[in-house]
Amino acid sequence: MGSSIWLLLIFSTLRYSQIYSIEEEDPVIYVSSSNDALNAQAFGQVLYPLLEILRDRAASGDSRKKYAAGHATVPGYETIYAQAECTPDLDKVSCSNCLKNCISAIPRCCGGKQGARILKPSCNIRYEVSQFYESTADSVVNVSAHPAPAPVLPPKQGKKSNTKRNIIIIIVVVIAFDTMLLGGICIFLRVKQPKVKLDDNNSEEISLAESLQYDFEDIRSATDDFSDKNKLGQGGFGAVYKGRLLNGQYIAVKRLSKSSTQGDREFKNEVMLLAQLPHRNLVRLLGFCLKGEERLLIYEYIPNTSLNHFIFDPINHGHLDWETRYKIIGGIARGLLYLHEESRIRIIHRDLKASNILLGKDMNPKIADFGMARMFVIDQTQGDTMTIVGTYGYMAPEYVIHGRFSVKSDVFSFGVLILEIVSGKKIGSFRNGENEEDLLSYAWRNWRDDTIPNIIDPTLITGSRNETNRCIHIGLLCVQENANDRPTMVSLTSMLNSHSLTLPIPSKPAYYSQYNSELDISRLGLRLTETFDESKNFVYVSRNEVSNITEPYPR
C-alpha cells in the first residue's frame, strides 16, 4: 500500500485517541535540520524557554484546539519560530507531559541544529529559523487550531488487494471530511481571536507576545532600580539604562516617560515594527515590559555608542579610518533598503540621523529609534501629515514645508549622513574662514568648483580618493531639492557596490539654511513647539545638538 499504510496508521491513532483520550507515546519521529545554529549555546538559551511557554499555552487550550506558535530572537543571531500542538482530546496535564517529553528529546536528537520536528501520535513540536506558520502582520505570537502537516515516511513493501484499496478510499474520504470540518473551525477561531489594545484611543492594535514580555521586577533588578549610574541617555520621551540579566546578558532598557503622551506612541511603534524586522543593520528589540504606567523597551546592548559620538568627537573621530566609514555607509544603505523594499511592510524611518546610528563591536552600523517611523503598504509611495517630526537638517524640504514623506525623504536623510561621514562636519552651520556655511551648501559649492578635497575630512590621510569622491557625488544625488530626482535605495546600493556604474549629475541641493530658523518656519504657517499634538497644526522638532528623541545607546 506504500504511503497509504502511514495514512491508515495516523487515522487509526487519531480516532483511537479522540475516543479514549489516551496519550500515545509511540511511534516517535525525529526530523532534524542539517544546518547548525550560529551560536549553539545562545540558541538553546532562547529556544527552551520559548518552547516551555508554547507548551503551557498549547496545554491550556480547550477541546477544540491545543496549539500555540510564536517566535523569539537569539540576541545578535537568528530568530526562532516554533509551534507546539496536542490532539484536542488530551487534558491539560497529558498534553503538557507529552510536549515536555518532546522538548527533553531535543538535545539527544537535534541539539545545536537550527530546526527540528519531534512528532508523536498525541503531540508534536517544531522550530525553524524561518517562519513556517501563518502569521498576521500586526502580531508577534499567533495561536490557531491548524494541525501540523502529517510526516511522510519511506514507502513500505506490501501486497495490494481490492479490500485494502477500498479501505484506503474510505479512509481518505473520511479524512478529507474531517479536515474540511476542522478547517472551518480553525477559520472561525482565528477570526474570533481577541487582540490586546495598548491604547483605547487609537484604533491600531497589537497582540502581546508572552515570549517577548519581560517581568518588570527582573528589569528593575537588572538596572539596579534604574539607577543614575546605569543611565545611558536621556531624551524627550524617557531615559535609557544599561542592564544585566541574571543569565549575564547585557541589555539596553528604554523607560518611556509616564507623563508623555508621545511615550505611548513610541512604545506601540517600536514593538510593532522592530519585533518584525530581523536585520543585522537594524537595532534588535529583545522584548518589552508593561506594568501599570510603566512601559519598557528592551534592546540588545550596543557597546560602541552612536555614530555621532565618533564622527563629531575631536578625539574619537580619528579612530574612523576611511575603510570603517565606507563600511558604515554601506551598512546604513542595506538597513534602509530592507526597510523600504525587502521587509514585509514598507517602513519610512523619518528620523534618520547620526545619533540614531548605533555601532556594534565590529563597527557594524544599526539603525535605531523607530518611534517616528511610519508603515506603508507595499504599493504605497508617500504619505502626508499635519505634524512634522524629525531633526532639522536631516528632514527633506517637501516634508518640512508640506508634511509629505516617502522613501525619498529617508534618502535625503541618508545623503546628509554620507556627507557628514565623509567630511566629519555636522549638517548645521560651521565656520569656514570668514564665512558661516551649512554642510549642504559647502559641499555643493566645492563640488561645483571642482575643489572636492576641501569637503573631505583632513584626518583621512589614507584610503581611496575615488571612493571618497564617489560618496560625495552620491550624497549630493540624495539631497537634491526635487524628490523625484533622488535615487531609490535599490539604485544607491548599486552605486555603492559598483564603482564602474556611471553616476548622473546632481542638481542643486535643498539648502539647510533655508529651513533652519523659526522665522522661516513661521512664514510657512507652522509653529515650533515642544509638545506633540496631531490635532493641531504644530511642528515637533528635535534639534541636532540636543535630541528630544530618546537614543537607546550605551556610553
Secondary structure by P-SEA (a helix, b strand, c coil): ccaaaaaaaaaaaaaaaaaccccccccbbbbbbccccccaaaaaaaaaaaaaaaaaaaaaccccccccccccccccbbbbbbcccccccccaaaaaaaaaaaaaaccccccccccbbbbcccccccccccccccccccccccccccccccccccbbbbbbcaaaaaaaaaaaaaaaaaaaaaaaaaaaaaaabbbbbccccccbbbbbbccccccaaaaaaaaccccccccccccccbbbbbbccccbbbbbbbbcccccaaaaaaaaaaaacccccccccccccccccccccbbbbbcccccccccccccccccccccccaaaaaaaaaaaaaaaaaacccccbbbbcccccccccccccccbbbbcccccbbbbccccccccccccccccccccccccccccccaaaaaaaaaaaaaaaaccccccccccccccccaaaaaaaaaaacccccccccccccccaaaaaaaaaaaaaaacccccccccaaaaaaaaaccccccccccccccccccccaaaaaaaccccccccccccbbbbbbccccccccccccc
